[in-house]
Amino acid sequence: MRQVLIVGDSGVPRDMVAAAAECAGCAVVCVDDMAQAAADCKRGRFDRVVVIGSAPFFDGRMSVGQLRPCGLQRPELYVIGWHQSEHTVLGLLEFGVNQYIAFPVNLRRLCRKIGAPIFRGI
């Protein structure tokens, strides 16, 4: 069973993503802030981390490296937000985010993305 960590302080979007992950057969843990997410990721128990909003990466509070200990490619990191600017999306991908998903989100598609097999690189 895949372990998914969902980070976000707003109730409805976080609950929506949690429902999609549970629908995909994932074990879900929700936290309110990035500091708690980084602490949980250090334990290395999550396959995917889904962050609601891109602000933590652009205001200097958080880096992808804090969510991926020891430079590993795991956990896969998805960001869901309202930005649809090409610069924002490219910036997140250059930071090391695996995928950016813009609101409004199709729940069926989100369920498939979160529940998809984890890529294990060589």
C-alpha positions as CSV (number, residue, x, y, z in Angstrom):
1,M,0.0,0.0,0.0
2,R,1.4,3.4,-1.0
3,Q,1.9,6.0,1.7
4,V,0.8,9.5,0.8
5,L,1.5,12.7,2.8
6,I,-0.8,15.6,2.1
7,V,0.3,19.1,3.1
8,G,-2.1,22.0,3.3
9,D,-3.9,24.1,5.8
10,S,-7.1,24.7,3.8
11,G,-9.8,22.2,4.6
12,V,-11.7,21.6,1.3
13,P,-8.8,21.2,-1.1
14,R,-6.9,19.0,1.4
15,D,-9.9,16.8,2.0
16,M,-10.6,16.5,-1.7
17,V,-7.0,15.3,-2.3
18,A,-7.2,12.9,0.7
19,A,-10.4,11.4,-0.7
20,A,-8.8,10.9,-4.1
21,A,-5.8,9.2,-2.5
22,E,-7.9,6.9,-0.3
23,C,-10.0,6.1,-3.4
24,A,-6.7,5.0,-5.1
25,G,-6.1,2.6,-2.2
26,C,-3.4,4.7,-0.5
27,A,-2.7,5.2,3.2
28,V,-3.1,8.9,3.8
29,V,-1.6,11.3,6.4
30,C,-2.5,15.0,6.4
31,V,-0.4,17.7,8.0
32,D,-1.0,21.5,8.2
33,D,2.5,22.8,7.6
34,M,5.7,22.2,5.7
35,A,7.9,21.9,8.9
36,Q,5.8,18.9,10.0
37,A,6.0,17.5,6.5
38,A,9.8,17.8,6.4
39,A,10.0,16.1,9.8
40,D,7.8,13.2,8.7
41,C,9.7,12.8,5.4
42,K,13.0,12.4,7.3
43,R,11.6,9.2,8.6
44,G,11.3,8.1,5.0
45,R,8.0,6.4,5.1
46,F,6.1,8.2,2.3
47,D,6.0,7.3,-1.4
48,R,4.3,10.5,-2.4
49,V,4.0,14.0,-0.9
50,V,1.2,16.2,-2.2
51,V,1.5,19.9,-1.4
52,I,-1.5,22.2,-1.7
53,G,-0.2,25.5,-3.0
54,S,3.2,26.6,-4.3
55,A,4.0,29.4,-1.9
56,P,6.3,27.4,0.4
57,F,8.8,26.8,-2.5
58,F,8.8,30.4,-3.7
59,D,9.1,32.4,-0.5
60,G,12.3,30.6,0.6
61,R,10.8,28.7,3.6
62,M,11.1,25.2,2.0
63,S,13.2,23.4,-0.5
64,V,12.5,20.1,-2.2
65,G,15.7,18.8,-0.5
66,Q,14.1,19.1,2.9
67,L,11.3,16.7,1.8
68,R,13.7,14.3,0.1
69,P,16.4,13.3,2.6
70,C,19.9,12.4,1.3
71,G,19.2,13.6,-2.2
72,L,16.9,10.7,-3.0
73,Q,14.2,10.8,-5.7
74,R,11.7,9.5,-3.2
75,P,9.2,10.6,-2.2
76,E,7.7,11.8,-5.4
77,L,6.5,15.4,-5.0
78,Y,3.3,16.7,-6.4
79,V,2.2,20.4,-6.1
80,I,-1.5,21.4,-6.6
81,G,-2.2,25.1,-7.0
82,W,-4.0,27.9,-8.7
83,H,-1.0,29.2,-10.7
84,Q,-1.2,28.5,-14.4
85,S,1.8,30.7,-15.4
86,E,4.4,28.8,-17.4
87,H,7.2,30.5,-15.3
88,T,5.7,29.2,-12.1
89,V,5.3,25.6,-13.4
90,L,8.8,25.5,-14.9
91,G,10.2,27.0,-11.7
92,L,8.6,24.2,-9.6
93,L,9.8,21.5,-12.0
94,E,13.3,23.0,-11.9
95,F,13.2,22.9,-8.1
96,G,12.6,19.2,-8.3
97,V,8.9,18.8,-8.1
98,N,7.7,15.7,-10.1
99,Q,4.4,17.1,-11.2
100,Y,2.4,20.3,-11.0
101,I,-1.4,20.0,-11.1
102,A,-3.5,23.2,-11.6
103,F,-7.0,23.7,-10.0
104,P,-9.7,23.0,-10.9
105,V,-8.8,19.3,-10.5
106,N,-10.6,16.4,-12.1
107,L,-10.9,14.0,-9.2
108,R,-10.9,10.8,-11.3
109,R,-7.7,11.9,-13.0
110,L,-6.2,12.9,-9.7
111,C,-7.1,9.5,-8.2
112,R,-5.2,7.8,-11.1
113,K,-2.2,10.0,-10.7
114,I,-1.8,9.6,-7.0
115,G,-2.5,5.9,-7.1
116,A,-0.2,5.2,-10.1
117,P,2.8,2.9,-9.6
118,I,5.9,4.5,-8.1
119,F,8.7,4.9,-10.6
120,R,11.8,3.1,-9.3
121,G,14.8,4.5,-11.3
122,I,18.0,2.6,-11.8
